[in-house]
Amino acid sequence: VMYGRGLGVPLDSVRAYMWFSISATRGNTIAAANMRMAESVMTVLQIQQAKIEEQACLQRNLRGCN
């Protein structure tokens, strides 16, 4: 949510989507709703980038992911 709103961090819809997706796959229903909302204002390329970053983050077991 912080990345999605720019609260204390730069506004970054790609990063917000990435974290929503990670949380949603772990059962967080609010994150799933937030992910769908973010998706509605993102480009296809932004969504693809978020998924790439999500996979990289998961491969590192969430280490070094902002």
N, C-alpha and C positions, 0 to 999 in steps of 0.2 A: 504494500500500500504506500510505503514511503516513497519508493521510486515512481509509482503511478501518480502521486500527487506532488512530488518534489519536496517532501518534508525532511529537511536536514541533509538531503542529498540532491544531486541534480535530477531533474525530471527525466526519466528514461523509461519509455513504454516497453522497450525490448527487455530490459532487466526486470521490470515489474511482471511482465508476462512470464518470463522464465521462472521467477519465484512462485507466482500463482500456479503455474503448471506443476512444479515440483510438489507444492503443498497439496494440490488437487489429486495428484496420483497417489498421495499418501492418505487420502480420505477426507481432506478438508473441503467441505461443501461450500463454504463461503469463498474460499480461494477459487473453486471451480466457477462460481458465479462471477467473481471479479475477473477471471481469465476470459470468460465469454464477453464481458463488458469491454475489457481492454481490446480484445480481438475486433470488436465492432468499429474501432477507430484506427486500427493499424493497417498498414499495407501488407500484401502477401510477402514481400521481401522482409519486412520487419518480423513477421511471424516466423518465417524460415530462419532468420538469424537468431531469434529467441530459442528456437528448438535446437539449433546447433550449439548455442552457448549452454543450454540446459544439459545436453548430452556430455559436453566437456566437463561441466561442473559435477555431474553424477559420476563420471569416470574417476574424478579426483575425490570422491566421497565427500563432496561439498567443501573441501578444503580450498581456500584461496578464492572462493566465490563471493563476490560483493553483491 
